Amino acid sequence: MKKITLIFLSLILLYSCEKKTDNSITISKITVNYFDNPWGIDDPNPSINWIMTSNGRNKKQTAYQIKVASLKEDLDNDKNILWDSGKLISEQNSQIRYAGKTLQSGQHCYFKIRVWDENDVASAWSETNMWTMGLLKKSDWKAKWIGYKTTDKNKKDTLHLPPPPYLRKSFTTKPNIKNATLYITALGAFEVSLNGKKIGNDLLAPGWSDYNKRIYYKTYNVIDYLKKGENTIGAILGDAWYAGYVGPKVLSKPRNRELYGLHPGLLSQLEIEYDNGDKDIITSDENWKANEGPFVYADLLMGAEYNANLELTNWNTNNYDDKNWSPVYIHQGTEGVIQAYPGNSIQVYDEIIPIEITEPEKGTYIFNLGQNFAGHARLQVQGNKNDTIVIRFGERLHDDGKLMTENLRFARATDTYILKGEGVETWEPKFTYHGFQYVEVTGLKTKPTKETITGIPFGSSIPFESSFTSSDEILNRMYQNVIWTQHSNFMEVPTDSPQRDERLGWLGDVQIFSRSALYNANIGAFNRKWFADLRDAQYDNGPYAVFAPRPYPKLVWYSPGWMEAGVMVPYNTYKFYNDTKVIENHYESMTRFMDYHIEKSKVHKFYPEHSFTDARPIGGFGDWLSMTDKHLSHDILASMHYQYALKIMSEMSAAIGNQEKASYYKVLYNESVTAFIKHYIDEDGKFQIDEAVYGDGKGYFEGEKGFTGHTQSAYATAIYFDLLPPNLKEKAGKHLVDLLAKNNNLPSSGILGIRQLLPALSSIGRSDLAYEILLKKDYPSWGFQIKNGATTIWERWNSYTPENGFNGEMNAEMNSFNHYAFGAFSQFLFSDIAGIKTKDAGFNNIIIKPKLGNMSLSHASGKYASINGNITSSWSIEGHYFNLEVEIPVNTSATVYIPSKEGNNVLESGNEIDSNLIKFLKQEGEYKMYEIGSGSYKFKSEI
């Protein structure tokens, strides 16, 4: 009997252990400054984030512990610990700042984490993660800036296109290498190799910055690239943004290149540590040698030319004689601060095979890749020595099947390859990129195959982990178009377009698109980097320039509604990631911007008509590309964006503990809104302006059209920014609905108003109308673009119409078929259709409130990859029943709104609601509200 009792007790214990294990918390993903195991950061207090998983529900972290050491074995043995947080009672699992011993240059930091759950049960320690520090002091750099001046080979060409220099150095290592770290940067772009092998996957590194203020370096672990004895390091330098062609020719006449310097430069420092404690440092210096190579030129906008007959076989290995190479010169370098690159480097993310090959003219072949994107093409060809293959790129075709290139403007976007005639030759360009769907190839001696051209898409290597799908295939394609457009234009900075000569970080576009971008991908690091560009481009008197970086120092362009991106995009980043470090780093810049606004508006507290005569163009760009008869008054938009900036500055100030500033901005906000309403809004809630104040509109863009206050964008913006008291909000909503009805429920908003339209309608209880607009296929609509071949988002509603083609000379030249501003509708897919929002900052307290609209969708599913883990809201309608599947990450909670009339029951996983796990809050209109913790849930209700 005793033996049976012991067996029974053992089984109970085993069962309870298994049950505990099933519901235990596991740390599944850890990042440092948004990266997995980053190398070479220079943040003295990097931010640590972790995601947890569990099979149980209502799982919470109540405490955590972090241990950090310089050696993995020390961490394992609990010796020489740099930081032991101890058991900290805290629910925080993101933006935990390192608070240990002061970190040194090149230091390795190995760390692990454990947490305690709501029952005070400790998790297992996480796997060991790590980060390394970069070179933290200027004196740590022993290297010198070096360069090599090459000469343009085509004097007849109107463009100046010198070849990229090739640089090399051989050196010797000792046995027993412990660590090998390469710190490297360029004025321009670099590609670096050790012993013939390219280091890393980065393209166009180290990216774009205002080189006169800051230059970024990259850090690579290169221990696997080195060998005992002789080694060779090689580098190729591209002009890129530093010395190459940048932006529209009209902004920088006559040369439009060498905006920061004349010749690219290299700064390289390889640090090798040995087991015995010795250390070698191999630096860029006067002992390096250089030469020209097979690239005739390589330019961001113009493309690349490569002569395979000039290849330097094995040039970056020990098996090469460089006696005919020249010495490098010591480059003057830059006065900019050298900093570790904080963003997402550009990398390849896919390959695309052509879907069709046509021959509109004999010997001219057009490869249709089926998808518009940014990147380049890989060529695979066979022919005779000196055969020349010319490759051109375009987004669309003319009716005769020929390549449409008018919208490239000054960008030549042409690659050329000269064969060496040795079997099958495969080539990809360097230091350039194009925006295209179609590739034109001439010079082939035999008919091509689909293997002749392969599309190579690349962009900043941000993780795209979210997803959206629905029962409407056109809507699904619209979302995919947004994703491809974001991939194409988050290219080091948030560009306006990848194909033409522009490719600048326009603030208006990203201000409108930033929440969509944050839903789609993890852009915390990307944004941190770009915020430094914003600060560097800011004018001394406070306004943010219309684009950042600002490569034209004499150009003074700023625009209301566009420049507020300098406050709004950091705010959105904070709201999505609870990243107060973003606010702290950017706060001085934002307060200078607000001081400019406050001083400029001090007489009226807002902006009456014709206030921005100092902007260029006068009034700024306003609701750019709207489809209204008259322009929305720039000053109404300026006032509302200023007021919204005051509101969010108050919130951000409070988030970093500056309550005095928070109160200050709140008072100014209330004063401004009150004065604004009194001036611009009549008793009927209609926006009214004194058109006579604008005169003939001279100096405004298309000022001859005249101005009004009564547009879709005006009311949508006032509602979206929540500037109006309830009675005026209701009236504004009616005006918005009336304006839409007069326009056949089609949008007329331009770039500065389009994001607000659908959420504004949803917030006034007209999600049915928002759905109707979103799902329309008529012109102008997003569905119309899909019907007419769009695979990315168009810049203009009328970028193309069947009746007018590319709509005349102006539209053909000022036109992009890969431009994300009008893709801001995708925010609505997550926030309203899937219904995923955050109550506070960081999606710790989540709202799940799907809007069913006009019931035209039978199902929709959104997954947002939050900083806490995946948040999923997937619903379907089956007859009279509504089904909602929800996934809530560990350590978060959610308020879930279930469409269900009062008196109807809601089931969860087929059963009555378990009040011990799910708390009923109240009936609110057509919804029942429940509070849930982490876990997966399946709700069903009758509607």
N, C-alpha and C positions, 0 to 999 in steps of 0.2 A: 504493500500500500504506500509506503514511504517513497519507493522508487517511482511509482505512478504519479504521486504528487509532485515530485521533483521534475519529472518530464513535463507535466502540465504547466508548472510555473515557468519552466524554460520556454515552452511554446508561447505563453503569454508575453514573456519578456522579449522574445524574438519578434512577435507580432507588433508589440509596441515600438520596438526599435525600427522596424521596417516602416511603420506608420509615421514615426518621427522623421525618418530619412526622406520619405516621400514628400513631406511638407516642409522640409528644411530649405533654407535659403542657400543658393549657390551664386557666387560672384562669377558672372559669365563674360563680361567685357570690361576692360579698363583702358582709359585713355589719359594722356597727359597733354594739356593744352590742345585737346581735340585729336591727338594723334596716338597711334599704337606704337609704343616703344620708340619715341623720336630721338634722333641723334642731333647734337649740337644746338641746344636751345640756350638763349641767354637771359631768360626770365629767372631772376633769383628766387622767386617763389611760385614755381609752376603750379597750375591748377590740375588736380586729379579728379577724375570722374569714374564712376563705375555703375554698371547695370547688373541687376540681380534677377534671378529666376527662381521659381518655386512651383511645385504642383499644387500647393495649397491656395486657399483664398484668404483675403484680408491679411496678407503678410506685410509686416512693417519692420523696418530697421529702427531699433531704439538706441543703438550705440555702434561705434566702429573703432577699429585700431589700425594704424598704419605704421609699418616699420620700414626704414630705409637704411641701406648700407652701401659702401663703395665697392664691396666685393660680394659676389653671390655666396661664396662660402661663409663670409662673415654673417650674412643675413641668415643663412641656414643654421649657423652655430650661435647666433645671437651675440655676436661680438662686434666691437667698434661701430656701434649703431650711430648713424647720422641723425636720425629722428625716430623716436618712438612716441607716438601720440598718446600712448596709454589708452585705456578704455574711455572714450569720450562719449558721454550721453548726448546723442544727436541723431536726428532723422536725416541729416544732410548727406547726400551721396553724390553731389556734383559740386564743382567749383571749390573743392577743398584745397586750400593753399598750403604748399609745403612750408613747414614752420620749424625746421631743424637747424643744424649747424650751417654756417655760411658755406656756400658751395664754391668750388674753385674751377678755374678753366680746365676743360677736358675731363672733368670728374665724371666717373660712371656712378649712377645711382640705381641700385637694385632695390625693389620694394615689393611688399606683399600686404594684403588687406584681409581683415576678417570683420564680420559684423555680428551683432546680437539681434535676435528677432523680438517680436512682441512678448514672448514668454521668457525673454532673457537667455535664450539658448544660443550659444555661439555657433557660427558657421565654421566650416573648414577654412583654413587659410587659402587665399587665392593662389593661382600660379604666380610665379615670380615674374614681374614685369620690370622694365628699366627705362631710364632716359640717360642721356649724356649731356654735359654742359659744353657749350662752345667756347670760343676765345672771348673772355669777358672784359679784358682790358686792352687798350690800344697797344700797350707795350708787349702784349702776348704775340703780336704779329711781327715775325722776323722777316717775312717775305717782302719783296719789292714789286711794285707795279712794273710790268714789262709789256712790250708791244713790238709790232713789226709793221712798217709802212709798206703797203702794197699799192700797185698802180692800176688804174682803170685801163683795160685792154682795148676798149672800143671807143676811140676818140670821136667817132662820128655820131655816136649815140647822144641824144640830148640829155640822157640821164647819166649821173655819176655813179658807177657801179664797180667799185674795186673788189678784188677777190678776197676771201677770208684767209688770214694767215694761219699757217701750220707751225706749231712750236713743239720742241722736244728737249728732253734732258735725260741722260743716263746716270745711274747712281748704283751704289753697291750696298747691300744689306748684310748683316751678320746673322748667324743662325739663332734659332729659338726666339722668334718674334712673338711677343705677348699681345700687343695691340697695335693697330695701324689705322690712323685717322687722317683723312684728307679734308682740309678746310680750303675752299676754293670759291672764287667769285670772278666776275668779269665786268668791265665796262662794255656793254654789249651782251653777247650770249656766248657760252662755252659748251663744247663737248669734250670731255676728258676721258683718257684711257690709260690703263697701266698694262704694259706688256701685251699690247694689241687688243685688249678687251675693254669695251666701253664700260664706264662706271655708272651705274644707276640707270634709271629709266626716264630721267627728266629730259624734257625738250625746252629750248629757249631759256634755260637756266642762266642766271639766277632771277630772271623775271624783270619787271619794269618798276622803276621807282624814280623819284626826282634825284638823279645822281649827284646833284649839287648839295643835297641835304642828307641823303642816306643811300647806302649801297648794301645790298644783302649778299651774304655768303651762304653756301651750302656745305653741309658736313656729311661725309660718307665713311662708313666702315669698310676699309679696303684690305683687311688682313688676308682675305682669300684671293686677292689679285697679285700679291707679292710672292716672290720666291727668294730663296737664299742665293746670295751673290749678285750678279748684275741684273738690273731692272731698268725699264725705260718708261717715263711718263710722257704722254703726248696730249696736246690740246689744239683744238681748232676754235678760232674766234669768229663770231658773226657780228655784223654791225648792229643788228636788231634795233631796239628802241633808242639806243645810245647815239649811234652815228648814222643809222639808216633812215630811209624815208618813213615819216610818221604823219598821219593825219591828212586832211584835205589840203590840196595845194593852195587854196585861197587863204588859208590861215597863216601861211608862212612862206611868202614869196621872197625871192624867186626859187630858192634852192630846196626848201622843204625837207632837208636832211641835216645831219650833223647838228642837231638841236641841243645836244649836251656836250659833244666833243667830236674831234675830227677822226680819230682812229680808236678802234677797240683796244682794251688792255686786259691783262690777266694778273691775278694775285692768287698764288697757290702756296699752300703750306702743308706738307705731308709729315706727320709726326709718327715715328716708329718707336715703340717701347719694347724692350727685350726682357726676358725672364730674369736676367741678372741685375735689372734696374737701370741699365744703360738706355740712352735715348738718342735717336738721330732725328734731325729736322731737315727735310729736303724742301728748299724754298725756291720760288721764282726769283731769279736774279740775272745778272749780266752774263752768267755762264750758260744760259739756255741758248739754243740756236733756232733759227726760223727760216721758212721758205714759203713760196707760193705753191699751191697744189692744183688738183684737177678742177676745183671750183673756179669758174670764170668770175662768178659773182653769186651772192646769196643775200636777198633782201626781203624783209617782211612783206612789203606790198607788191614788189615787182616780180618776185619769184627767184628762181635759181637756174644757173647754167653750169653744166658739168661736162668736161671733156675727159672721157675715160682714158684717152691716150696719154694723159699727163699724170696718171695715178702714180703715187709714191708707194710702191709695194713694200709692206712691212715697215713703213716710216715710223710707227709708234712701238717698235720692238727693238730688241738688242741686235737683231739680224739686219742691220741697216747701216750704211756708211753715210754720215752726214757732213763729210768734209767739204762739200760744195754749198752747204747751208751757210746762212749769214748770221752774225750775232744779232741778238735782240737789242732794243734800246730801252732805257729806263723811262717808262711812261710817267707823265706828270701825275697820273692818278686822279684823285678827287678829294675835295674838301669835305665831302659827305661823311657822316658817321658810318662805320662799318658795323652792321648788325646781322644777327642770325636770321635767316629767312623764316618768317612766322606763318606763311600761308601754305596753300596746296600747289605744288609744282605742276607744270603742264606734263601730261603723260597720255600715251595712246590708250584708248579704252575699247576699241572694236576694230574689225576689218569688214569691208563691204565689197561684195562681188557684184559686177554689173548685171542688170536684169535685161538689157537690150543693147544692141550695137546697130547704129544706122550709118548710112553714107550719103549725106545730103548733097555732097559734091564729090566727084571722083578723087579718091585719095585722101579725102577728109572724113575721118571716122568720129562719130559721137557715141560715147559710152554713157548710158543712163544708169546711174547707180541706185535709182529708186528712192533716194533719201537725200535731202539737203543737209549739209553738215559743214563743220570747219575742220581742216586738216590738210593733208596732201594726198597725192596718188603715188602708189608704187608702180613702176614700169618694169615689165618683163618683155624683152625684145631680142631678136636675133637678126643680124645683118652684116653689112660690110664695114670695114674700117672707115671712119669719118662720116658714115651716114648720120644725119641729124634729125632727131625726133623733137618736134615742137608740141608742147602740151599746154592747152589753154583751158580755163575753167569758167563756168557760168552756172547760174541758178535756174535759168529758164531757157527755152528755145523759142525762136520766132516761128511764125506759122509755116515757113518753108523748111523748118527742121534745123536751121542754122543756129549757132550759139548766140544767145543774147548777152552782150557784154557792156551795154551802155551804162548800166548802173554801177559798173566798177569805177567809172570816172578815171582818176589819175592812176589808180592801181593797175599795173600791167598784168599782174597775176598770170604769168607765163613761165613755165619751166622748160628747159632745153637740155637734151642729152645727146652727146656726140659719141657714137659707138667706137669701140676699139676693135670690133670684128672678131671676137674670140668666143664663139659659141653663144649660149644663152646668157644674156646680161640682165642683171636685176639691179634696179637703182631706186633710191628714194632721196629727195632733196633734203637740205638742212637749212635752218635759220629762216624759214619762210612758212607761211600758211595761207590757205585760200578758203573761201566760202563757196560751196558748189554742190550741185547734184549731177551736172553734166560735165564730161571731160572730152574736149576735142583734141584728137591726135592726128598730126600730119607728119609725113616723112617716112612712113612705113613702106617697105618694099613688098611685103606679103600681107594678105588679109589677116586682120587680128582675130584673136579669140577672147573669151571673157577672162582668160588669165593674163592678157596683155596689161590690163589696168586693174588695180585693186585700190579701193578707197581706204584711207587710213585716218579715221577720225581721232582727234585728240583735243584735250581741254584741261583745265585745272582739275587735279585728281581729287575732287570732292566726292565723298560717298553718296551715291544716289540710292537710298535704301527704302524710301517711301513708295507707295503705289496707289493707284486709283483705277477702278473699272466699274462699268455699269452695263445696263441692258441696252444702251444706245451705242452702236458701233461708231457712229460719227463722233459722239462725245468722247469715246475712248481714243479715237484717232486725234481729236483735238488735244487731249491731255498728252498723248505721246508727242505731238508737235511741240507742245510747251517744253517737254523734257529735252528733246533734241535741240530746241532753241537755247535753252539754258546751258546745255553742254557746249554749244557752239560759241556762246558769248560770255561764259564765265571762263575767260581765257586770260588768266593772270590778274586782270581787272574786269569789272562788269562792263563789257563793251556794248556799243549800240548795234554793231553788225560786224560780221567777219569777212565780207567779200569786197567791199569797196575801199576807198582810200581813207575812210574815217577810222573806225575801230578804236574809238575813244571811250573813256569811262564816263558817259553822260549821266549826270545826277538825276535828271527828271525820270529817265527810264527805270533806273534801279530803285528810286524812291517808290514808284508805283508797283514794281514787281517784287520788292524785297520779301514781303510775307509769302507770296507764292514760292519764291526761291527757298525760303526757310522751311516750308512744308515739304518741298520736293527733295531736299538734300541737306546734309550736314555741312553748313557753310560757316561755322563758328570761326575756324582758322582763316578761311578766305576773307571773311569780313574784317577780322582784326588787322590783317595786312592792309586791306584797302582803306581802313580808317586812317592809317598813317599817311596814305596817299592824299586823303581828304585834307588832313591837317597841313601837309606840305603845300597843297594847292590853294589853301585859304588865303584870301587877301588880307593885308595888314589891318585894314579898317573893319574886318569882321566877316564879310560875306564869303560863302564858299563859291569857288569857280563853278562854271557849268559842267566842267568835266575834271576828273582827277585820275591820274596825274595831269598836270598842266604843263605841257612841253613848250608853250609859247609864253615866255615871261612878260612880254610887252602887251599881250592880249588881255583886256579887262572885260570879261563877260561874266555876268551873274544874272540869275533870273528867279523871281519869286515863284514858289511852288516847286522849283527845281533845287534851289540851294538848300531847302529844308531837309533834303536827303541827309545832310550832315548831322541832323538831329534825329530824324525819323528812322533811318536804317540802324543806327546804334540802339535806338529804343526797341525796335523790333527784335534785334539780336538779343538784347537783354531779356525781353519777354519770353522768347523761345528757350533760352538756355540759362536763365537766371544768372547771367554773367555780369556781375557788378564790376569786374575788372575792366570790361569794355567801357563802362561809364566813367570809372576813375581815370583811365588813360586818356579819355577823349573829353573830359569835363571842362578843362580850361578852354579848349577850342570851342566847345558848344556855348559856354558862357560868353565868350567874345562875340560869337555870332548873335546871341540873344541881345547883348549890349548894343550891337549895331541896330537891330530891329527896334529895341526900346527907344534908343535915341532918335531914330528916324521917324517913329510914330508918336513921339511924345506930345505933339500938339493935339492930335485927334484921338489917340489911343488905338487907331486902326488906320487903314489906307483908303482915303476917299479917291474919287476918280483922278486919273492922270498923276499918280503919286510917284511912279517909278521912272521918271525921266532920266535918271542916272544909269539905268540898266541898258544893256545893248543886246538886241534891239530894245527900243523904249518899251517899258512894261515887261520885258522879258519875253519868253516864248509862249507863255500862257497855255491854253488847252490845245496844244499843238496837234494838228491834223484832225481837228473836229470836223463834223459834217453839218455845221449850222450855217444859216445864211449870214448871221453876224457873229463876231467873236464874243465869247464870254468875257466880260470886263476883267482885265488882268488884275485890277485892284481888288475886286471881290475875292478872286483866288488868292491874291497876296495876303489879304486880311485873314482869311480862313486858315491858311497854312501857318501864318504867324501865331494865330490863336491856338491852333493844335500844338504847335511847338511849345508854347507857354505851358499848356496842359501837361504834356509829357515830360517837359523839363522839371516841372514840379514833382511828378512821380519819380523820375530818376534821381532827383536831388534827395528825396526822402529815402530812396533805396540805398544810398551810400551814407545816410546819416546826417545830411545837411538840411536840417529842418527849417533853418532860417531862410535859405534859398527856396525851399519848397513852398513856404508860405508866401514869399515875395512873388514868385511866378504865379501862384494861384490868385493873388489879389490883382495882378496885372491882367491875367486872363479874364477875370470877371468884369473888370473895367472895360477891356477891349471888346468883349462880346456885347456888352450892353450898348456901347457907343455904336458898334457896327450894325446891330439890329435897328437901332433908332434911325440910322442914316440910310440903310439900304433896303429895309423890308417894310412894306406897307401893312395896313391892318388886315389885308387878305392873305398875308404871308408870302406875297410875291416880291421877288427881287426887282428893284427899280433903280435905274441909274440916270444921271443927267448926261445924255449923249453929247450935248453941246460942248461939254468940257473937253472932250477929245478932239474937237475941231474936225479937220479933214483926215485925222489919223496918221499924219505924216510922221515917219520914224518908227511906227509900229509895223510888225510883220503883217502884210495884207491889211493894213489899217484902213484902206479905202472901203473895206466891207462894212465898217461901222461896228458898234459895240452894243451889247445888251447884257442884262443880268438874268434873263429868263431862259435858262437852258437846262438840259438834263444834268449836266455836270455840276451846275451851281447847287441845285437842290440835293443831288446825290452826295456831294461833298459835305454840305451842311449837316445832313443826316448821318453820314458815315463818321464824321468827326465828332458827332454828338454835341453840336454847338448851340442847339436851339432848345428853349423850354418846350414842354409837352404840347402846348396848344399850337405853337408855331411849327413844331416838328410835324404835327398832324397835317397842317395846311401845306407845308412844303412837300409832304408825301403826296397830297392830292395834285399839286402842280406837276410833280414828277410823273405821276401816272397819266395825267392829261397830256403832257408833252409827248410821252411815249405813244399814247393812243393816236395822236395826230401824225405820228411817224410810223404808223402800222406796227407798233411795238418793236421797233428796231432801234439800235443804239445810234446816237449821233455824237457821243462823247469822243474827245480826243485823248491823247496820251495822259494828260493830267487829271482826267475825270473818269476814265473807264474802269479803274479798279473799284471805285466806290459804288458803281451802278447796281450790281446784283446784290451785294450785302446790304445796301441801303433799302432796296425793295424788300428784302427778307426781314429787315428789322422793323418795318412798318406793317408787317403781316401780309406782304404780297409776294411770298416766295413762289406762288403760282405764276406770277408775271415774270419773275426772275428766270424760272425754268423755261417759260415760253421764249424769252429773248435768247437764252443760252442755247436752246436746241433748234433755233430757226436755221433754215438753209438759204433764205433769201438774202439779197444784197441790201445793206451791208450787214454781214454777220460772220461769225467764226465758221459756221457750217458752210457758208458760201465759199470760203477759202478752201475747205476740204473738197467741195464739189469741183473746184477749179485747180486741183492738183497740188494743193499745199501739203508739204510734209514738215514744215516749220511755220512759225507765226510770221505774218506779213507786217511790215512797218505801217502800211496804210490800209484803210478799208478798201480803197480803190487801187491797190498796187497792180491789180490786173482785173479787167472785166472782159467778157467775151465780145461785147459791143465795141469797146475802145482799146482793146489790147492793153499795152502798158501806159495808156493814157497820156500820150504826148511827150514832148521833149523833156519838160521839167520833171514829170513824174518818172520817166525812164531813168533819168540821171539821179534824182533824189528818191531812191526807191531801194528797199531791201526786202527780200523774201525770207529773212532770217533775223528777226528783231523782236525781242521778248516783251516789249511794253504792253501790247494788246493781249499778251498771254496772261495778264494779271487776273483774268477770270478764274484761273486755276486755284487761286486762294479760296474761292467760293466752293469748289468741289470738296475741299477738306473741311472748311469751317461751317458750311451750311448743308450741303448734300449729305456728306458723311457725318457732319455735325461735331467735329473734333475741335475744341477750343480749350484755352487755359483760363482759370479764374484769376490766378496770380501769375507770377513769373516762373517759367521752367516746367510747366505741365506737371506740377505736383498735385494740384487740385484741378482735376480735369472736368470738362463739361462734354457730355455726349448728347447732342440735341439735333437729330437729323430733321431736316425740313423736306417734306414730301412734295411740296410744290403743287403742280397741277396733275400729279399722279401719272405723269407720262413715262416715268421710269418704273419698271417692275422690280429692279434690284440695283443696288449700288454698294460698293465696298471701298473704304479708304483705310490705308494703313500708314500712320505717321510714325517714322522712326525717331522718337523723341530722345532727349538726353537721358531719360530714365528707362528706355526700352520701347518696344513696339506698342503703339496704341491703335487698336483696330475697332472700326465701327462698320459692320456689314449688315445691310438690311434687305429685305425682300417683301413684296406684297403678293399674297396668294388669295385671290378672292376678297373676302372681308377680313382677312387676317394679315397682321403685320408681324414679321419676324426680325429680330435684331440680335446679332451675335457681337459681343463686345469682349475685347481683351484689354485689361488694365495692368500696367507693369507693377512689379513688387515695389512697395514703399510709396505708392501713390493711392489716391482715392478719386472717385468720380461721382458727379451728379448726373444721373441718366434720365433723360426725358423720353418716356414711351408714349407714342400716340395712342390714346385710349380715352374714350368718353367716360364721364363720371358714371359710376355704377357698373361698368364693365370690369371683368377680372383680367389680371395679367398673370401669365404663367412664366416660370423659369425652369428650363430643362424639363418641361412637361409637367411640372408639379406646381402646387400653390407656392407663393413666395414664402421663403423661410425668413421670418422677421429677425432671427438671430444672426443671419448673414447679410440680409438686405433690408435696409431701413426705408420704409415709406415716409416721404416727406409731406407731400400735399398734391392735390389736383390743381394744375395751373392751365386754364383754358382747355385745349384739346390734349394736353399731356398729363400723365402721371409722373411724378418726380420721385426717384429713388436714389439713395446714397449707397454706394458699393465700394468695397476695397479691391485689392488686386485680385487677379484671376480671370478666368474665362466664364462667360455667362451667355445663356440663350434665352431671350425673352420672346414671348408671344402674346399678342393682344388682338382684340377685335376692334376694327376701325369702321 
